[in-house]
């Protein structure tokens, strides 16, 4: 097994653990901090795509307040709101 395959296996294990909820979220104080490249690979494996848009400041403040109380963070809050608005996942 070469180094790439070893790192890929580690990434898949981490992604699976995060889905199962067995380990703390990435970015938590106890967890290892992933660099941007590793995070991008994990996001791509989950089928996530970066999406930027401009929103009103008051709306962003409300979203951040909701995200602070949501275990999935801002991305999950936005996904739930879009699904509730009639868009499908």
DSSP file (Angstrom, degrees, kcal/mol; ACC not computed):
  #  RESIDUE AA STRUCTURE BP1 BP2  ACC     N-H-->O    O-->H-N    N-H-->O    O-->H-N    TCO  KAPPA ALPHA  PHI   PSI    X-CA   Y-CA   Z-CA
    1    1 A X              0   0    0      0, 0.0     2,-0.1     0, 0.0     0, 0.0   0.000 360.0 360.0 360.0 123.8    0.0    0.0    0.0
    2    2 A X     >  -     0   0    0      1,-0.1     4,-2.2     4,-0.0     5,-0.2  -0.286 360.0 -97.4 -84.5 174.7    1.6    3.3   -1.0
    3    3 A X  H  > S+     0   0    0      1,-0.2     4,-2.6     2,-0.2     5,-0.2   0.882 121.8  53.6 -61.2 -40.5    1.3    6.6    0.9
    4    4 A X  H  > S+     0   0    0      1,-0.2     4,-2.6     2,-0.2    -1,-0.2   0.936 110.1  46.8 -60.3 -46.7   -1.6    7.9   -1.3
    5    5 A X  H  > S+     0   0    0      2,-0.2     4,-2.5     1,-0.2    -1,-0.2   0.886 111.5  52.2 -63.7 -38.5   -3.7    4.8   -0.6
    6    6 A X  H  X S+     0   0    0     -4,-2.2     4,-2.1     2,-0.2    -1,-0.2   0.936 112.4  44.4 -63.0 -46.4   -2.9    5.0    3.1
    7    7 A X  H  X S+     0   0    0     -4,-2.6     4,-2.3     2,-0.2    -2,-0.2   0.876 112.7  52.4 -65.7 -37.2   -4.0    8.6    3.3
    8    8 A X  H  X S+     0   0    0     -4,-2.6     4,-2.4    -5,-0.2    -2,-0.2   0.911 108.8  50.0 -64.8 -41.6   -7.1    7.9    1.2
    9    9 A X  H  X S+     0   0    0     -4,-2.5     4,-2.4     2,-0.2    -2,-0.2   0.906 110.0  50.7 -62.4 -42.4   -8.0    5.0    3.5
   10   10 A X  H  X S+     0   0    0     -4,-2.1     4,-2.6     1,-0.2    -1,-0.2   0.911 109.9  50.4 -61.4 -41.9   -7.6    7.4    6.5
   11   11 A X  H  X S+     0   0    0     -4,-2.3     4,-2.7     1,-0.2    -2,-0.2   0.910 110.4  48.8 -64.3 -42.3   -9.8   10.0    4.9
   12   12 A X  H  X S+     0   0    0     -4,-2.4     4,-2.4     2,-0.2    -1,-0.2   0.898 111.6  49.8 -64.6 -39.6  -12.5    7.4    4.1
   13   13 A X  H  X S+     0   0    0     -4,-2.4     4,-2.6     2,-0.2    -2,-0.2   0.923 112.0  48.1 -63.4 -43.6  -12.4    6.1    7.7
   14   14 A X  H  X S+     0   0    0     -4,-2.6     4,-2.4     2,-0.2    -2,-0.2   0.927 111.6  49.4 -63.1 -44.7  -12.7    9.7    9.0
   15   15 A X  H  X S+     0   0    0     -4,-2.7     4,-2.0     1,-0.2    -1,-0.2   0.902 112.4  48.3 -61.7 -40.8  -15.6   10.5    6.7
   16   16 A X  H  X S+     0   0    0     -4,-2.4     4,-2.1     2,-0.2    -1,-0.2   0.906 110.8  50.4 -66.4 -41.7  -17.4    7.3    7.8
   17   17 A X  H  X>S+     0   0    0     -4,-2.6     5,-1.5     1,-0.2     4,-1.4   0.890 109.9  50.9 -63.4 -38.6  -16.8    8.1   11.5
   18   18 A X  H  <5S+     0   0    0     -4,-2.4    -1,-0.2     2,-0.2    -2,-0.2   0.891 109.9  49.7 -66.6 -38.1  -18.2   11.6   11.0
   19   19 A X  H  <5S+     0   0    0     -4,-2.0    -2,-0.2     1,-0.2    -1,-0.2   0.888 113.1  46.9 -65.4 -38.5  -21.3   10.2    9.3
   20   20 A X  H  <5S-     0   0    0     -4,-2.1    -1,-0.2    -5,-0.1    -2,-0.2   0.691 105.9-129.2 -77.9 -19.0  -21.8    7.7   12.2
   21   21 A X  T  <5 +     0   0    0     -4,-1.4    -3,-0.2    -5,-0.2    -4,-0.1   0.669  69.0 128.2  80.4  16.4  -21.3   10.4   14.8
   22   22 A X      < +     0   0    0     -5,-1.5     2,-0.3    -6,-0.2    -4,-0.1   0.767  67.4  38.1 -77.3 -26.9  -18.7    8.3   16.7
   23   23 A X  S    S-     0   0    0     -6,-0.7     3,-0.1    -9,-0.1    -2,-0.1  -0.818  98.7 -85.0-122.0 161.8  -16.0   10.9   16.8
   24   24 A X        -     0   0    0     -2,-0.3    -1,-0.1     1,-0.1     3,-0.1  -0.232  56.6 -88.9 -63.7 156.5  -16.1   14.7   17.4
   25   25 A X    >   -     0   0    0      1,-0.1     3,-1.9     2,-0.1     6,-0.3  -0.198  50.0 -90.6 -60.9 154.2  -16.8   16.9   14.4
   26   26 A X  T 3  S+     0   0    0      1,-0.3    -1,-0.1    -3,-0.1     7,-0.1  -0.483 117.1  31.9 -64.8 134.8  -13.9   18.2   12.4
   27   27 A X  T 3  S+     0   0    0      5,-0.5    -1,-0.3     1,-0.4     6,-0.1   0.312  87.0 133.5  96.6  -9.0  -12.7   21.5   13.8
   28   28 A X  S <  S-     0   0    0     -3,-1.9    -1,-0.4     4,-0.1     3,-0.2  -0.332  71.9-106.7 -70.2 160.5  -13.7   20.5   17.4
   29   29 A X  S    S+     0   0    0      1,-0.2    -1,-0.1    -3,-0.1     4,-0.1   0.843 117.7  43.1 -60.4 -36.3  -11.0   21.2   20.0
   30   30 A X  S    S+     0   0    0      2,-0.1    -1,-0.2     0, 0.0     2,-0.0   0.796  99.9  85.3 -81.1 -28.2  -10.1   17.6   20.5
   31   31 A X  S    S-     0   0    0     -6,-0.3     2,-0.2    -3,-0.2    -6,-0.1  -0.295  88.1 -97.4 -78.6 157.2  -10.0   16.6   16.8
   32   32 A X        -     0   0    0      1,-0.1     2,-0.6    -2,-0.0    -5,-0.5  -0.480  38.0-117.7 -71.8 142.7   -7.1   17.0   14.5
   33   33 A X        -     0   0    0     -2,-0.2     2,-0.3    -7,-0.1    -1,-0.1  -0.716  28.2-146.2 -83.2 121.3   -7.2   20.1   12.3
   34   34 A X        -     0   0    0     -2,-0.6     2,-0.1     1,-0.1    -1,-0.0  -0.641  13.1-123.3 -87.3 143.6   -7.4   19.2    8.6
   35   35 A X     >  -     0   0    0     -2,-0.3     4,-2.4     1,-0.1     5,-0.2  -0.328  34.0 -98.2 -77.5 171.8   -5.7   21.4    6.0
   36   36 A X  H  > S+     0   0    0      1,-0.2     4,-2.6     2,-0.2     5,-0.2   0.860 121.5  53.5 -61.8 -37.9   -7.7   22.8    3.2
   37   37 A X  H  > S+     0   0    0      2,-0.2     4,-2.1     1,-0.2    -1,-0.2   0.932 111.3  45.0 -64.3 -45.9   -6.7   20.1    0.7
   38   38 A X  H  > S+     0   0    0      1,-0.2     4,-2.2     2,-0.2    -2,-0.2   0.912 114.1  49.9 -63.8 -42.1   -7.7   17.3    3.0
   39   39 A X  H  X S+     0   0    0     -4,-2.4     4,-2.6     1,-0.2    -2,-0.2   0.902 109.1  51.9 -63.5 -40.9  -11.0   19.0    3.8
   40   40 A X  H  X S+     0   0    0     -4,-2.6     4,-2.5     2,-0.2    -1,-0.2   0.897 109.5  50.0 -62.0 -41.0  -11.7   19.6    0.1
   41   41 A X  H  X S+     0   0    0     -4,-2.1     4,-2.1     2,-0.2    -1,-0.2   0.909 111.5  48.1 -64.4 -41.7  -11.2   15.8   -0.6
   42   42 A X  H  X S+     0   0    0     -4,-2.2     4,-1.4     2,-0.2    -2,-0.2   0.914 111.9  49.6 -64.6 -42.2  -13.5   14.8    2.2
   43   43 A X  H  <>S+     0   0    0     -4,-2.6     5,-2.8     1,-0.2     4,-0.5   0.909 110.6  50.0 -63.1 -41.7  -16.2   17.3    1.0
   44   44 A X  H ><5S+     0   0    0     -4,-2.5     3,-1.0     1,-0.2    -1,-0.2   0.882 106.7  55.1 -64.7 -37.4  -15.9   15.9   -2.5
   45   45 A X  H 3<5S+     0   0    0     -4,-2.1    -1,-0.2     1,-0.3    -2,-0.2   0.827 108.4  49.4 -64.3 -30.3  -16.2   12.4   -1.3
   46   46 A X  T 3<5S-     0   0    0     -4,-1.4    -1,-0.3    -3,-0.2    -2,-0.2   0.533 120.1-111.6 -83.6  -7.1  -19.5   13.4    0.4
   47   47 A X  T < 5 +     0   0    0     -3,-1.0     2,-0.3    -4,-0.5    -3,-0.2   0.674  65.1 152.3  85.0  17.8  -20.7   15.0   -2.8
   48   48 A X      < -     0   0    0     -5,-2.8     2,-0.4    -6,-0.2    -1,-0.3  -0.614  25.9-165.3 -85.8 142.8  -20.5   18.6   -1.4
   49   49 A X        -     0   0    0     -2,-0.3     2,-0.1     2,-0.0    -5,-0.0  -0.991  25.2-113.8-127.5 132.0  -19.9   21.5   -3.8
   50   50 A X        -     0   0    0     -2,-0.4     2,-0.4     1,-0.0     0, 0.0  -0.411  35.5-176.7 -65.1 140.6  -18.8   25.0   -2.7
   51   51 A X        -     0   0    0     -2,-0.1     2,-0.4     2,-0.0    -2,-0.0  -0.938   4.9-168.3-144.6 115.7  -21.5   27.6   -3.4
   52   52 A X        +     0   0    0     -2,-0.4     2,-0.3     2,-0.0    -2,-0.0  -0.830  14.3 158.4-107.9 143.7  -21.1   31.3   -2.8
   53   53 A X        -     0   0    0     -2,-0.4     2,-0.5     2,-0.0    -2,-0.0  -0.968  37.8-112.4-152.7 165.8  -23.8   34.0   -2.8
   54   54 A X        +     0   0    0     -2,-0.3     2,-0.3     0, 0.0    -2,-0.0  -0.909  36.6 178.1-107.8 128.7  -24.4   37.4   -1.4
   55   55 A X        -     0   0    0     -2,-0.5     2,-0.0     1,-0.0    -2,-0.0  -0.861  37.1 -87.5-126.6 159.6  -27.0   37.9    1.3
   56   56 A X     >  -     0   0    0     -2,-0.3     4,-2.2     1,-0.1     5,-0.2  -0.363  38.5-121.5 -62.8 144.0  -28.4   40.8    3.3
   57   57 A X  H  > S+     0   0    0      1,-0.2     4,-2.2     2,-0.2     5,-0.1   0.865 111.5  52.2 -58.9 -40.1  -26.4   41.3    6.6
   58   58 A X  H  > S+     0   0    0      1,-0.2     4,-2.0     2,-0.2    -1,-0.2   0.895 109.7  49.6 -64.8 -39.7  -29.5   40.9    8.8
   59   59 A X  H  > S+     0   0    0      2,-0.2     4,-2.4     1,-0.2    -2,-0.2   0.903 110.0  50.7 -65.5 -41.1  -30.3   37.5    7.1
   60   60 A X  H  X S+     0   0    0     -4,-2.2     4,-2.6     2,-0.2    -2,-0.2   0.898 108.5  52.5 -63.7 -40.3  -26.7   36.4    7.6
   61   61 A X  H  X S+     0   0    0     -4,-2.2     4,-2.0     2,-0.2    -1,-0.2   0.916 110.1  48.1 -61.3 -43.5  -26.9   37.3   11.2
   62   62 A X  H  X S+     0   0    0     -4,-2.0     4,-2.2     2,-0.2    -2,-0.2   0.906 111.6  50.1 -63.6 -41.5  -30.1   35.2   11.6
   63   63 A X  H  X S+     0   0    0     -4,-2.4     4,-2.6     1,-0.2    -2,-0.2   0.916 109.9  50.1 -63.6 -42.6  -28.5   32.3    9.8
   64   64 A X  H  X S+     0   0    0     -4,-2.6     4,-1.7     2,-0.2    -1,-0.2   0.866 109.0  52.5 -64.5 -35.9  -25.4   32.4   12.0
   65   65 A X  H  X S+     0   0    0     -4,-2.0     4,-0.8     2,-0.2    -1,-0.2   0.919 112.0  45.3 -65.4 -43.3  -27.6   32.5   15.2
   66   66 A X  H >< S+     0   0    0     -4,-2.2     3,-0.8     1,-0.2     4,-0.3   0.914 111.6  52.7 -63.9 -41.7  -29.5   29.4   14.0
   67   67 A X  H >< S+     0   0    0     -4,-2.6     3,-1.0     1,-0.2     6,-0.4   0.817  99.4  63.0 -65.8 -30.9  -26.2   27.7   13.1
   68   68 A X  H 3< S+     0   0    0     -4,-1.7    -1,-0.2     1,-0.3    -2,-0.2   0.828 110.0  40.0 -63.4 -30.8  -24.7   28.3   16.5
   69   69 A X  T << S+     0   0    0     -4,-0.8     2,-0.4    -3,-0.8    -1,-0.3   0.373 102.1  87.1 -97.6   3.2  -27.5   26.1   18.0
   70   70 A X    X   -     0   0    0     -3,-1.0     3,-1.0    -4,-0.3     7,-0.1  -0.885  68.8-145.9-109.1 132.2  -27.4   23.5   15.3
   71   71 A X  T 3  S+     0   0    0     -2,-0.4    -1,-0.1     1,-0.2    -4,-0.1   0.750  97.9  56.4 -69.7 -21.9  -25.0   20.6   15.4
   72   72 A X  T 3> S-     0   0    0      1,-0.2     4,-0.7     2,-0.1     3,-0.3   0.583 101.6-139.3 -85.6 -10.2  -24.5   20.5   11.6
   73   73 A X  H <>  -     0   0    0     -3,-1.0     4,-2.0    -6,-0.4    -1,-0.2  -0.286  45.3 -38.6  83.0-170.4  -23.4   24.1   11.4
   74   74 A X  H  > S+     0   0    0      1,-0.2     4,-2.5     2,-0.2     5,-0.2   0.874 133.4  55.2 -62.9 -41.5  -24.2   26.7    8.8
   75   75 A X  H  > S+     0   0    0     -3,-0.3     4,-2.3     1,-0.2    -1,-0.2   0.911 110.2  45.7 -61.2 -43.1  -24.2   24.4    5.8
   76   76 A X  H  X S+     0   0    0     -4,-0.7     4,-2.6     2,-0.2    -1,-0.2   0.881 111.0  52.9 -68.8 -37.7  -26.7   22.0    7.4
   77   77 A X  H  X S+     0   0    0     -4,-2.0     4,-2.3     2,-0.2    -2,-0.2   0.942 111.8  46.0 -61.1 -46.9  -29.0   24.9    8.4
   78   78 A X  H  X S+     0   0    0     -4,-2.5     4,-2.4     1,-0.2    -2,-0.2   0.910 111.8  51.5 -62.5 -42.5  -29.0   26.2    4.9
   79   79 A X  H  X S+     0   0    0     -4,-2.3     4,-2.3    -5,-0.2    -1,-0.2   0.926 110.9  48.1 -60.9 -44.5  -29.6   22.8    3.4
   80   80 A X  H  X S+     0   0    0     -4,-2.6     4,-2.5     1,-0.2    -1,-0.2   0.903 111.9  49.4 -63.1 -41.8  -32.6   22.2    5.8
   81   81 A X  H  X S+     0   0    0     -4,-2.3     4,-1.4     2,-0.2    -1,-0.2   0.890 111.4  49.0 -65.8 -39.0  -34.0   25.6    4.9
   82   82 A X  H  <>S+     0   0    0     -4,-2.4     5,-2.3     2,-0.2     4,-0.2   0.894 112.0  48.3 -67.4 -39.2  -33.7   25.0    1.2
   83   83 A X  H ><5S+     0   0    0     -4,-2.3     3,-1.6     1,-0.2    -2,-0.2   0.917 110.6  51.4 -65.5 -42.4  -35.3   21.6    1.5
   84   84 A X  H 3<5S+     0   0    0     -4,-2.5    -1,-0.2     1,-0.3    -2,-0.2   0.791 104.0  59.3 -64.6 -27.0  -38.1   23.1    3.6
   85   85 A X  T 3<5S-     0   0    0     -4,-1.4    -1,-0.3    -5,-0.2    -2,-0.2   0.508 131.0 -91.9 -80.1  -4.0  -38.6   25.8    0.8
   86   86 A X  T < 5S+     0   0    0     -3,-1.6     2,-0.3     1,-0.4    -3,-0.2   0.411  85.4 128.0 111.5  -2.2  -39.3   23.0   -1.7
   87   87 A X      < -     0   0    0     -5,-2.3    -1,-0.4    -6,-0.2     2,-0.2  -0.679  52.3-131.7 -85.7 142.6  -35.9   22.3   -3.1
   88   88 A X              0   0    0     -2,-0.3    -4,-0.0     1,-0.1    -1,-0.0  -0.622 360.0 360.0 -95.5 152.7  -34.9   18.6   -3.1
   89   89 A X              0   0    0     -2,-0.2    -1,-0.1    -6,-0.0    -2,-0.0   0.433 360.0 360.0 -82.4 360.0  -31.6   17.1   -1.9
